[in-house]
């Protein structure tokens, strides 16, 4: 069912879990660090490097929201999200996201200010993001 590499990684995580629990038996499960320092480095440096995944040209250096705006502009009629019976195109998702942003701004939320979101996985959750 699993590739050899996957089983080996799971084994390393299980061993790491046993070591961490033995060193701190009173720790809560959510406080335990299962991934190694090497994996943390890989996540932070390799997986998050936009140049490593072919992000070039007009998208390089753009924020997530700017990248989405570009995607919505270039592929407005493509389906962006399907949730249950609902499907939104990039244009529709962008429009709804902008409407929500305007409502938040009218309520005093400023740029880069965190806003808590409590929603089930849905198209509305993506609109809020």
N, CA, C and O atoms as CSV, one atom per row, in Angstrom:
chain,resi,resn,atom,element,x,y,z
A,1,UNK,N,N,0.800,-1.197,0.000
A,1,UNK,CA,C,0.000,0.000,0.000
A,1,UNK,C,C,0.850,1.272,0.000
A,1,UNK,O,O,0.414,2.302,-0.513
A,2,UNK,N,N,2.056,1.212,0.568
A,2,UNK,CA,C,2.887,2.404,0.715
A,2,UNK,C,C,4.226,2.219,0.023
A,2,UNK,O,O,4.744,1.108,-0.091
A,3,UNK,N,N,4.762,3.315,-0.427
A,3,UNK,CA,C,6.107,3.274,-0.982
A,3,UNK,C,C,7.095,3.116,0.169
A,3,UNK,O,O,6.822,3.526,1.297
A,4,UNK,N,N,8.232,2.526,-0.126
A,4,UNK,CA,C,9.257,2.284,0.884
A,4,UNK,C,C,9.634,3.585,1.610
A,4,UNK,O,O,9.766,3.598,2.834
A,5,UNK,N,N,9.805,4.665,0.861
A,5,UNK,CA,C,10.181,5.960,1.440
A,5,UNK,C,C,9.147,6.441,2.455
A,5,UNK,O,O,9.499,7.000,3.494
A,6,UNK,N,N,7.868,6.219,2.148
A,6,UNK,CA,C,6.793,6.642,3.050
A,6,UNK,C,C,6.841,5.855,4.354
A,6,UNK,O,O,6.698,6.435,5.430
A,7,UNK,N,N,7.040,4.549,4.274
A,7,UNK,CA,C,7.106,3.699,5.465
A,7,UNK,C,C,8.324,4.075,6.306
A,7,UNK,O,O,8.246,4.116,7.534
A,8,UNK,N,N,9.436,4.345,5.652
A,8,UNK,CA,C,10.638,4.744,6.390
A,8,UNK,C,C,10.419,6.072,7.113
A,8,UNK,O,O,10.861,6.231,8.251
A,9,UNK,N,N,9.749,7.021,6.475
A,9,UNK,CA,C,9.461,8.311,7.107
A,9,UNK,C,C,8.516,8.110,8.291
A,9,UNK,O,O,8.718,8.704,9.350
A,10,UNK,N,N,7.488,7.280,8.121
A,10,UNK,CA,C,6.553,7.014,9.211
A,10,UNK,C,C,7.280,6.347,10.388
A,10,UNK,O,O,6.988,6.641,11.547
A,11,UNK,N,N,8.212,5.463,10.087
A,11,UNK,CA,C,8.991,4.800,11.130
A,11,UNK,C,C,9.842,5.811,11.890
A,11,UNK,O,O,9.913,5.763,13.118
A,12,UNK,N,N,10.495,6.737,11.158
A,12,UNK,CA,C,11.283,7.794,11.805
A,12,UNK,C,C,10.396,8.647,12.705
A,12,UNK,O,O,10.800,9.020,13.807
A,13,UNK,N,N,9.187,8.956,12.236
A,13,UNK,CA,C,8.269,9.769,13.046
A,13,UNK,C,C,7.832,9.016,14.295
A,13,UNK,O,O,7.719,9.611,15.367
A,14,UNK,N,N,7.585,7.717,14.171
A,14,UNK,CA,C,7.184,6.924,15.338
A,14,UNK,C,C,8.314,6.879,16.361
A,14,UNK,O,O,8.078,7.028,17.559
A,15,UNK,N,N,9.540,6.673,15.889
A,15,UNK,CA,C,10.703,6.660,16.785
A,15,UNK,C,C,10.865,8.021,17.443
A,15,UNK,O,O,11.124,8.111,18.643
A,16,UNK,N,N,10.714,9.073,16.660
A,16,UNK,CA,C,10.816,10.448,17.190
A,16,UNK,C,C,9.749,10.671,18.263
A,16,UNK,O,O,10.035,11.248,19.312
A,17,UNK,N,N,8.523,10.217,18.004
A,17,UNK,CA,C,7.440,10.348,18.979
A,17,UNK,C,C,7.794,9.627,20.275
A,17,UNK,O,O,7.593,10.176,21.358
A,18,UNK,N,N,8.316,8.411,20.180
A,18,UNK,CA,C,8.695,7.655,21.374
A,18,UNK,C,C,9.782,8.387,22.153
A,18,UNK,O,O,9.740,8.428,23.382
A,19,UNK,N,N,10.760,8.966,21.447
A,19,UNK,CA,C,11.836,9.704,22.115
A,19,UNK,C,C,11.302,10.948,22.829
A,19,UNK,O,O,11.678,11.229,23.967
A,20,UNK,N,N,10.432,11.683,22.156
A,20,UNK,CA,C,9.889,12.921,22.728
A,20,UNK,C,C,9.012,12.614,23.935
A,20,UNK,O,O,9.087,13.314,24.945
A,21,UNK,N,N,8.183,11.580,23.845
A,21,UNK,CA,C,7.310,11.202,24.963
A,21,UNK,C,C,8.148,10.710,26.142
A,21,UNK,O,O,7.842,11.021,27.293
A,22,UNK,N,N,9.196,9.950,25.864
A,22,UNK,CA,C,10.064,9.458,26.942
A,22,UNK,C,C,10.764,10.615,27.646
A,22,UNK,O,O,10.948,10.586,28.863
A,23,UNK,N,N,11.156,11.636,26.878
A,23,UNK,CA,C,11.848,12.783,27.454
A,23,UNK,C,C,10.909,13.711,28.217
A,23,UNK,O,O,11.335,14.400,29.144
A,24,UNK,N,N,9.624,13.734,27.830
A,24,UNK,CA,C,8.664,14.639,28.463
A,24,UNK,C,C,7.302,13.953,28.537
A,24,UNK,O,O,6.410,14.265,27.748
A,25,UNK,N,N,7.135,13.027,29.471
A,25,UNK,CA,C,5.892,12.233,29.531
A,25,UNK,C,C,4.639,13.035,29.873
A,25,UNK,O,O,3.529,12.557,29.640
A,26,UNK,N,N,4.787,14.242,30.419
A,26,UNK,CA,C,3.627,15.050,30.780
A,26,UNK,C,C,3.185,15.990,29.669
A,26,UNK,O,O,2.200,16.711,29.826
A,27,UNK,N,N,3.898,15.991,28.555
A,27,UNK,CA,C,3.568,16.900,27.449
A,27,UNK,C,C,2.237,16.512,26.820
A,27,UNK,O,O,1.884,15.334,26.751
A,28,UNK,N,N,1.515,17.517,26.366
A,28,UNK,CA,C,0.264,17.276,25.640
A,28,UNK,C,C,0.602,16.872,24.209
A,28,UNK,O,O,1.626,17.285,23.665
A,29,UNK,N,N,-0.252,16.074,23.613
A,29,UNK,CA,C,-0.007,15.562,22.267
A,29,UNK,C,C,0.250,16.696,21.267
A,29,UNK,O,O,1.131,16.587,20.414
A,30,UNK,N,N,-0.517,17.778,21.375
A,30,UNK,CA,C,-0.362,18.897,20.454
A,30,UNK,C,C,0.947,19.641,20.609
A,30,UNK,O,O,1.324,20.417,19.731
A,31,UNK,N,N,1.644,19.421,21.705
A,31,UNK,CA,C,2.923,20.083,21.958
A,31,UNK,C,C,4.110,19.281,21.438
A,31,UNK,O,O,5.230,19.790,21.393
A,32,UNK,N,N,3.879,18.052,21.050
A,32,UNK,CA,C,4.970,17.182,20.615
A,32,UNK,C,C,5.381,17.495,19.183
A,32,UNK,O,O,4.540,17.684,18.304
A,33,UNK,N,N,6.677,17.547,18.969
A,33,UNK,CA,C,7.236,17.831,17.653
A,33,UNK,C,C,7.654,16.506,17.009
A,33,UNK,O,O,8.596,15.857,17.463
A,34,UNK,N,N,6.948,16.116,15.953
A,34,UNK,CA,C,7.227,14.824,15.328
A,34,UNK,C,C,8.243,14.910,14.202
A,34,UNK,O,O,8.978,13.955,13.952
A,35,UNK,N,N,8.289,16.032,13.533
A,35,UNK,CA,C,9.204,16.109,12.395
A,35,UNK,C,C,10.596,16.506,12.873
A,35,UNK,O,O,10.766,17.190,13.882
A,36,UNK,N,N,11.572,16.053,12.114
A,36,UNK,CA,C,12.962,16.318,12.471
A,36,UNK,C,C,13.353,17.729,12.052
A,36,UNK,O,O,12.630,18.402,11.318
A,37,UNK,N,N,14.505,18.153,12.531
A,37,UNK,CA,C,15.026,19.472,12.150
A,37,UNK,C,C,15.248,19.533,10.638
A,37,UNK,O,O,15.009,20.567,10.015
A,38,UNK,N,N,15.702,18.431,10.054
A,38,UNK,CA,C,15.912,18.393,8.598
A,38,UNK,C,C,14.600,18.576,7.847
A,38,UNK,O,O,14.554,19.292,6.847
A,39,UNK,N,N,13.534,17.937,8.317
A,39,UNK,CA,C,12.235,18.085,7.670
A,39,UNK,C,C,11.697,19.494,7.839
A,39,UNK,O,O,11.104,20.050,6.914
A,40,UNK,N,N,11.898,20.072,9.005
A,40,UNK,CA,C,11.484,21.460,9.224
A,40,UNK,C,C,12.193,22.372,8.238
A,40,UNK,O,O,11.565,23.234,7.625
A,41,UNK,N,N,13.494,22.187,8.083
A,41,UNK,CA,C,14.281,22.985,7.141
A,41,UNK,C,C,13.756,22.799,5.714
A,41,UNK,O,O,13.653,23.761,4.953
A,42,UNK,N,N,13.428,21.560,5.362
A,42,UNK,CA,C,12.906,21.280,4.023
A,42,UNK,C,C,11.579,21.997,3.800
A,42,UNK,O,O,11.352,22.560,2.729
A,43,UNK,N,N,10.718,21.982,4.783
A,43,UNK,CA,C,9.424,22.657,4.668
A,43,UNK,C,C,9.618,24.159,4.526
A,43,UNK,O,O,9.022,24.793,3.655
A,44,UNK,N,N,10.455,24.721,5.388
A,44,UNK,CA,C,10.633,26.171,5.416
A,44,UNK,C,C,11.427,26.699,4.228
A,44,UNK,O,O,11.102,27.760,3.697
A,45,UNK,N,N,12.447,25.988,3.809
A,45,UNK,CA,C,13.347,26.515,2.778
A,45,UNK,C,C,13.055,25.974,1.377
A,45,UNK,O,O,13.057,26.730,0.406
A,46,UNK,N,N,12.807,24.686,1.275
A,46,UNK,CA,C,12.662,24.071,-0.042
A,46,UNK,C,C,11.227,24.168,-0.556
A,46,UNK,O,O,10.996,24.659,-1.661
A,47,UNK,N,N,10.265,23.702,0.237
A,47,UNK,CA,C,8.883,23.681,-0.227
A,47,UNK,C,C,8.299,25.073,-0.387
A,47,UNK,O,O,7.399,25.269,-1.203
A,48,UNK,N,N,8.787,26.041,0.370
A,48,UNK,CA,C,8.265,27.399,0.292
A,48,UNK,C,C,9.072,28.316,-0.620
A,48,UNK,O,O,8.817,29.519,-0.667
A,49,UNK,N,N,10.036,27.765,-1.340
A,49,UNK,CA,C,10.833,28.555,-2.274
A,49,UNK,C,C,10.057,28.685,-3.577
A,49,UNK,O,O,9.924,27.699,-4.301
A,50,UNK,N,N,9.534,29.881,-3.904
A,50,UNK,CA,C,8.730,30.022,-5.118
A,50,UNK,C,C,9.512,29.706,-6.383
A,50,UNK,O,O,8.924,29.281,-7.378
A,51,UNK,N,N,10.808,29.903,-6.364
A,51,UNK,CA,C,11.619,29.614,-7.548
A,51,UNK,C,C,11.788,28.116,-7.779
A,51,UNK,O,O,12.035,27.682,-8.904
A,52,UNK,N,N,11.657,27.334,-6.724
A,52,UNK,CA,C,11.814,25.885,-6.846
A,52,UNK,C,C,10.634,25.237,-7.550
A,52,UNK,O,O,10.745,24.101,-8.012
A,53,UNK,N,N,9.522,25.924,-7.640
A,53,UNK,CA,C,8.322,25.344,-8.234
A,53,UNK,C,C,7.941,26.017,-9.541
A,53,UNK,O,O,6.798,25.914,-9.986
A,54,UNK,N,N,8.864,26.683,-10.139
A,54,UNK,CA,C,8.618,27.268,-11.450
A,54,UNK,C,C,7.807,28.543,-11.427
A,54,UNK,O,O,7.272,28.938,-12.463
A,55,UNK,N,N,7.693,29.207,-10.280
A,55,UNK,CA,C,6.973,30.476,-10.224
A,55,UNK,C,C,7.918,31.538,-10.745
A,55,UNK,O,O,8.853,31.939,-10.052
A,56,UNK,N,N,7.685,31.983,-11.934
A,56,UNK,CA,C,8.589,32.909,-12.593
A,56,UNK,C,C,7.792,34.049,-13.215
A,56,UNK,O,O,6.563,34.080,-13.159
A,57,UNK,N,N,8.501,34.950,-13.787
A,57,UNK,CA,C,7.877,36.014,-14.569
A,57,UNK,C,C,6.978,36.890,-13.737
A,57,UNK,O,O,7.380,37.388,-12.685
A,58,UNK,N,N,5.741,37.082,-14.212
A,58,UNK,CA,C,4.849,38.064,-13.605
A,58,UNK,C,C,4.413,37.683,-12.192
A,58,UNK,O,O,4.029,38.561,-11.419
A,59,UNK,N,N,4.460,36.403,-11.833
A,59,UNK,CA,C,3.993,36.006,-10.499
A,59,UNK,C,C,5.080,36.087,-9.444
A,59,UNK,O,O,4.774,36.153,-8.254
A,60,UNK,N,N,6.347,36.083,-9.853
A,60,UNK,CA,C,7.437,36.112,-8.890
A,60,UNK,C,C,7.378,37.398,-8.076
A,60,UNK,O,O,7.262,38.491,-8.631
A,61,UNK,N,N,7.460,37.260,-6.767
A,61,UNK,CA,C,7.459,38.418,-5.895
A,61,UNK,C,C,6.080,38.929,-5.515
A,61,UNK,O,O,5.969,39.891,-4.755
A,62,UNK,N,N,5.018,38.300,-6.032
A,62,UNK,CA,C,3.664,38.741,-5.703
A,62,UNK,C,C,3.164,38.030,-4.454
A,62,UNK,O,O,3.576,36.907,-4.161
A,63,UNK,N,N,2.281,38.685,-3.725
A,63,UNK,CA,C,1.658,38.063,-2.562
A,63,UNK,C,C,0.632,37.033,-3.045
A,63,UNK,O,O,0.312,36.962,-4.232
A,64,UNK,N,N,0.131,36.245,-2.108
A,64,UNK,CA,C,-0.884,35.242,-2.450
A,64,UNK,C,C,-2.116,35.906,-3.062
A,64,UNK,O,O,-2.642,35.436,-4.071
A,65,UNK,N,N,-2.572,36.995,-2.452
A,65,UNK,CA,C,-3.769,37.659,-2.982
A,65,UNK,C,C,-3.505,38.252,-4.360
A,65,UNK,O,O,-4.386,38.234,-5.219
A,66,UNK,N,N,-2.306,38.775,-4.580
A,66,UNK,CA,C,-1.971,39.313,-5.907
A,66,UNK,C,C,-1.884,38.199,-6.947
A,66,UNK,O,O,-2.291,38.379,-8.095
A,67,UNK,N,N,-1.355,37.058,-6.542
A,67,UNK,CA,C,-1.302,35.908,-7.456
A,67,UNK,C,C,-2.714,35.443,-7.818
A,67,UNK,O,O,-3.000,35.112,-8.968
A,68,UNK,N,N,-3.588,35.426,-6.808
A,68,UNK,CA,C,-4.967,35.028,-7.079
A,68,UNK,C,C,-5.636,36.008,-8.035
A,68,UNK,O,O,-6.316,35.590,-8.972
A,69,UNK,N,N,-5.452,37.301,-7.811
A,69,UNK,CA,C,-6.031,38.319,-8.705
A,69,UNK,C,C,-5.555,38.083,-10.139
A,69,UNK,O,O,-6.339,38.194,-11.082
A,70,UNK,N,N,-4.288,37.762,-10.301
A,70,UNK,CA,C,-3.723,37.491,-11.633
A,70,UNK,C,C,-4.380,36.259,-12.250
A,70,UNK,O,O,-4.718,36.254,-13.433
A,71,UNK,N,N,-4.556,35.224,-11.447
A,71,UNK,CA,C,-5.208,33.994,-11.917
A,71,UNK,C,C,-6.650,34.294,-12.323
A,71,UNK,O,O,-7.118,33.825,-13.360
A,72,UNK,N,N,-7.344,35.070,-11.509
A,72,UNK,CA,C,-8.743,35.412,-11.815
A,72,UNK,C,C,-8.837,36.227,-13.093
A,72,UNK,O,O,-9.777,36.061,-13.869
A,73,UNK,N,N,-7.881,37.096,-13.313
A,73,UNK,CA,C,-7.879,37.919,-14.524
A,73,UNK,C,C,-7.601,37.065,-15.760
A,73,UNK,O,O,-8.245,37.247,-16.792
A,74,UNK,N,N,-6.661,36.148,-15.666
A,74,UNK,CA,C,-6.247,35.352,-16.831
A,74,UNK,C,C,-7.137,34.151,-17.108
A,74,UNK,O,O,-7.169,33.650,-18.232
A,75,UNK,N,N,-7.860,33.684,-16.098
A,75,UNK,CA,C,-8.673,32.464,-16.255
A,75,UNK,C,C,-10.035,32.649,-15.600
A,75,UNK,O,O,-10.491,31.781,-14.856
A,76,UNK,N,N,-10.677,33.761,-15.869
A,76,UNK,CA,C,-11.888,34.155,-15.150
A,76,UNK,C,C,-13.024,33.145,-15.231
A,76,UNK,O,O,-13.786,33.016,-14.272
A,77,UNK,N,N,-13.163,32.435,-16.327
A,77,UNK,CA,C,-14.296,31.517,-16.487
A,77,UNK,C,C,-13.986,30.086,-16.075
A,77,UNK,O,O,-14.874,29.234,-16.108
A,78,UNK,N,N,-12.765,29.808,-15.694
A,78,UNK,CA,C,-12.424,28.465,-15.216
A,78,UNK,C,C,-12.984,28.264,-13.819
A,78,UNK,O,O,-13.111,29.211,-13.043
A,79,UNK,N,N,-13.315,27.024,-13.511
A,79,UNK,CA,C,-13.822,26.688,-12.185
A,79,UNK,C,C,-12.664,26.760,-11.186
A,79,UNK,O,O,-11.625,26.127,-11.377
A,80,UNK,N,N,-12.856,27.527,-10.134
A,80,UNK,CA,C,-11.835,27.696,-9.106
A,80,UNK,C,C,-12.080,26.767,-7.925
A,80,UNK,O,O,-11.136,26.246,-7.330
A,81,UNK,N,N,-13.362,26.559,-7.584
A,81,UNK,CA,C,-13.689,25.750,-6.417
A,81,UNK,C,C,-15.042,25.077,-6.624
A,81,UNK,O,O,-15.976,25.662,-7.173
A,82,UNK,N,N,-15.114,23.825,-6.164
A,82,UNK,CA,C,-16.372,23.088,-6.151
A,82,UNK,C,C,-16.588,22.642,-4.719
A,82,UNK,O,O,-15.710,22.029,-4.110
A,83,UNK,N,N,-17.757,22.950,-4.183
A,83,UNK,CA,C,-18.087,22.586,-2.819
A,83,UNK,C,C,-19.534,22.107,-2.805
A,83,UNK,O,O,-20.465,22.898,-2.958
A,84,UNK,N,N,-19.708,20.812,-2.622
A,84,UNK,CA,C,-21.061,20.254,-2.686
A,84,UNK,C,C,-21.637,20.477,-4.072
A,84,UNK,O,O,-21.033,20.090,-5.072
A,85,UNK,N,N,-22.802,21.100,-4.131
A,85,UNK,CA,C,-23.445,21.391,-5.410
A,85,UNK,C,C,-23.023,22.737,-5.979
A,85,UNK,O,O,-23.438,23.096,-7.081
A,86,UNK,N,N,-22.212,23.481,-5.252
A,86,UNK,CA,C,-21.828,24.819,-5.684
A,86,UNK,C,C,-20.466,24.798,-6.376
A,86,UNK,O,O,-19.529,24.147,-5.915
A,87,UNK,N,N,-20.377,25.516,-7.480
A,87,UNK,CA,C,-19.101,25.701,-8.176
A,87,UNK,C,C,-18.941,27.191,-8.454
A,87,UNK,O,O,-19.876,27.857,-8.898
A,88,UNK,N,N,-17.740,27.703,-8.187
A,88,UNK,CA,C,-17.456,29.104,-8.452
A,88,UNK,C,C,-16.315,29.208,-9.453
A,88,UNK,O,O,-15.321,28.489,-9.353
A,89,UNK,N,N,-16.465,30.104,-10.411
A,89,UNK,CA,C,-15.362,30.396,-11.318
A,89,UNK,C,C,-14.374,31.306,-10.586
A,89,UNK,O,O,-14.669,31.823,-9.508
A,90,UNK,N,N,-13.214,31.490,-11.180
A,90,UNK,CA,C,-12.245,32.413,-10.586
A,90,UNK,C,C,-12.837,33.819,-10.490
A,90,UNK,O,O,-12.614,34.521,-9.504
A,91,UNK,N,N,-13.589,34.230,-11.510
A,91,UNK,CA,C,-14.196,35.566,-11.484
A,91,UNK,C,C,-15.201,35.680,-10.347
A,91,UNK,O,O,-15.231,36.697,-9.654
A,92,UNK,N,N,-16.024,34.654,-10.142
A,92,UNK,CA,C,-17.029,34.690,-9.071
A,92,UNK,C,C,-16.364,34.664,-7.689
A,92,UNK,O,O,-16.764,35.394,-6.782
A,93,UNK,N,N,-15.358,33.821,-7.548
A,93,UNK,CA,C,-14.647,33.742,-6.280
A,93,UNK,C,C,-13.959,35.068,-5.973
A,93,UNK,O,O,-13.984,35.535,-4.834
A,94,UNK,N,N,-13.354,35.665,-6.972
A,94,UNK,CA,C,-12.701,36.963,-6.800
A,94,UNK,C,C,-13.714,38.038,-6.425
A,94,UNK,O,O,-13.456,38.853,-5.540
A,95,UNK,N,N,-14.867,38.042,-7.094
A,95,UNK,CA,C,-15.899,39.039,-6.810
A,95,UNK,C,C,-16.399,38.915,-5.372
A,95,UNK,O,O,-16.532,39.914,-4.665
A,96,UNK,N,N,-16.674,37.681,-4.946
A,96,UNK,CA,C,-17.174,37.475,-3.580
A,96,UNK,C,C,-16.107,37.828,-2.536
A,96,UNK,O,O,-16.419,38.388,-1.486
A,97,UNK,N,N,-14.865,37.498,-2.831
A,97,UNK,CA,C,-13.768,37.838,-1.915
A,97,UNK,C,C,-13.620,39.347,-1.781
A,97,UNK,O,O,-13.416,39.863,-0.682
A,98,UNK,N,N,-13.721,40.047,-2.895
A,98,UNK,CA,C,-13.621,41.506,-2.866
A,98,UNK,C,C,-14.800,42.133,-2.114
A,98,UNK,O,O,-14.631,43.121,-1.399
A,99,UNK,N,N,-15.995,41.553,-2.279
A,99,UNK,CA,C,-17.160,42.052,-1.547
A,99,UNK,C,C,-16.953,41.898,-0.044
A,99,UNK,O,O,-17.251,42.811,0.726
A,100,UNK,N,N,-16.446,40.748,0.367
A,100,UNK,CA,C,-16.176,40.519,1.790
A,100,UNK,C,C,-15.113,41.496,2.286
A,100,UNK,O,O,-15.232,42.037,3.385
A,101,UNK,N,N,-14.088,41.723,1.490
A,101,UNK,CA,C,-13.040,42.668,1.876
A,101,UNK,C,C,-13.606,44.072,2.084
A,101,UNK,O,O,-13.228,44.768,3.027
A,102,UNK,N,N,-14.501,44.475,1.211
A,102,UNK,CA,C,-15.123,45.797,1.351
A,102,UNK,C,C,-15.951,45.889,2.629
A,102,UNK,O,O,-15.934,46.918,3.304
A,103,UNK,N,N,-16.673,44.829,2.967
A,103,UNK,CA,C,-17.459,44.809,4.208
A,103,UNK,C,C,-16.532,44.911,5.414
A,103,UNK,O,O,-16.805,45.665,6.348
A,104,UNK,N,N,-15.443,44.159,5.396
A,104,UNK,CA,C,-14.500,44.198,6.509
A,104,UNK,C,C,-13.871,45.578,6.646
A,104,UNK,O,O,-13.731,46.095,7.754
A,105,UNK,N,N,-13.494,46.168,5.525
A,105,UNK,CA,C,-12.912,47.522,5.548
A,105,UNK,C,C,-13.919,48.517,6.127
A,105,UNK,O,O,-13.551,49.387,6.916
A,106,UNK,N,N,-15.195,48.388,5.731
A,106,UNK,CA,C,-16.238,49.296,6.240
A,106,UNK,C,C,-16.422,49.139,7.748
A,106,UNK,O,O,-16.865,50.068,8.423
A,107,UNK,N,N,-16.081,47.958,8.275
A,107,UNK,CA,C,-16.203,47.709,9.715
A,107,UNK,C,C,-14.921,48.073,10.460
A,107,UNK,O,O,-14.803,47.836,11.662
A,108,UNK,N,N,-13.954,48.655,9.728
A,108,UNK,CA,C,-12.747,49.137,10.385
A,108,UNK,C,C,-11.540,48.223,10.314
A,108,UNK,O,O,-10.497,48.543,10.885
A,109,UNK,N,N,-11.650,47.095,9.631
A,109,UNK,CA,C,-10.503,46.197,9.501
A,109,UNK,C,C,-9.511,46.816,8.524
A,109,UNK,O,O,-9.880,47.227,7.424
A,110,UNK,N,N,-8.251,46.877,8.937
A,110,UNK,CA,C,-7.216,47.483,8.102
A,110,UNK,C,C,-6.402,46.417,7.393
A,110,UNK,O,O,-6.457,45.240,7.749
A,111,UNK,N,N,-5.648,46.837,6.389
A,111,UNK,CA,C,-4.787,45.921,5.635
A,111,UNK,C,C,-3.824,45.208,6.578
A,111,UNK,O,O,-3.288,45.815,7.505
A,112,UNK,N,N,-3.610,43.936,6.338
A,112,UNK,CA,C,-2.694,43.084,7.103
A,112,UNK,C,C,-3.119,42.867,8.551
A,112,UNK,O,O,-2.330,42.367,9.353
A,113,UNK,N,N,-4.340,43.229,8.898
A,113,UNK,CA,C,-4.855,42.985,10.249
A,113,UNK,C,C,-5.500,41.604,10.257
A,113,UNK,O,O,-6.355,41.331,9.414
A,114,UNK,N,N,-5.119,40.725,11.181
A,114,UNK,CA,C,-5.710,39.383,11.217
A,114,UNK,C,C,-7.202,39.431,11.526
A,114,UNK,O,O,-7.665,40.274,12.293
A,115,UNK,N,N,-7.936,38.523,10.922
A,115,UNK,CA,C,-9.371,38.377,11.154
A,115,UNK,C,C,-9.635,36.887,11.358
A,115,UNK,O,O,-9.262,36.062,10.525
A,116,UNK,N,N,-10.278,36.554,12.469
A,116,UNK,CA,C,-10.599,35.158,12.740
A,116,UNK,C,C,-11.728,34.672,11.840
A,116,UNK,O,O,-12.668,35.411,11.550
A,117,UNK,N,N,-11.624,33.421,11.401
A,117,UNK,CA,C,-12.632,32.822,10.535
A,117,UNK,C,C,-13.006,31.463,11.108
A,117,UNK,O,O,-12.133,30.636,11.371
A,118,UNK,N,N,-14.290,31.230,11.300
A,118,UNK,CA,C,-14.770,29.944,11.784
A,118,UNK,C,C,-15.835,29.453,10.817
A,118,UNK,O,O,-17.008,29.809,10.931
A,119,UNK,N,N,-15.420,28.642,9.877
A,119,UNK,CA,C,-16.322,28.102,8.856
A,119,UNK,C,C,-15.989,26.649,8.591
A,119,UNK,O,O,-14.846,26.223,8.759
A,120,UNK,N,N,-16.977,25.898,8.181
A,120,UNK,CA,C,-16.735,24.543,7.701
A,120,UNK,C,C,-15.999,24.648,6.373
A,120,UNK,O,O,-16.013,25.700,5.732
A,121,UNK,N,N,-15.356,23.563,5.959
A,121,UNK,CA,C,-14.733,23.552,4.637
A,121,UNK,C,C,-15.817,23.779,3.596
A,121,UNK,O,O,-16.771,23.009,3.478
A,122,UNK,N,N,-15.640,24.856,2.847
A,122,UNK,CA,C,-16.665,25.228,1.888
A,122,UNK,C,C,-16.114,26.290,0.953
A,122,UNK,O,O,-14.995,26.774,1.123
A,123,UNK,N,N,-16.917,26.641,-0.031
A,123,UNK,CA,C,-16.555,27.746,-0.915
A,123,UNK,C,C,-16.478,29.046,-0.123
A,123,UNK,O,O,-15.633,29.895,-0.407
A,124,UNK,N,N,-17.350,29.206,0.866
A,124,UNK,CA,C,-17.327,30.413,1.695
A,124,UNK,C,C,-16.005,30.539,2.450
A,124,UNK,O,O,-15.507,31.647,2.651
A,125,UNK,N,N,-15.443,29.416,2.865
A,125,UNK,CA,C,-14.156,29.462,3.551
A,125,UNK,C,C,-13.085,30.009,2.612
A,125,UNK,O,O,-12.259,30.825,3.020
A,126,UNK,N,N,-13.097,29.565,1.359
A,126,UNK,CA,C,-12.118,30.071,0.393
A,126,UNK,C,C,-12.357,31.553,0.099
A,126,UNK,O,O,-11.405,32.315,-0.069
A,127,UNK,N,N,-13.596,31.951,0.039
A,127,UNK,CA,C,-13.894,33.377,-0.152
A,127,UNK,C,C,-13.260,34.176,0.977
A,127,UNK,O,O,-12.660,35.223,0.732
A,128,UNK,N,N,-13.384,33.698,2.205
A,128,UNK,CA,C,-12.845,34.441,3.344
A,128,UNK,C,C,-11.319,34.467,3.354
A,128,UNK,O,O,-10.719,35.440,3.809
A,129,UNK,N,N,-10.708,33.437,2.871
A,129,UNK,CA,C,-9.241,33.406,2.829
A,129,UNK,C,C,-8.749,34.423,1.824
A,129,UNK,O,O,-7.541,34.563,1.630
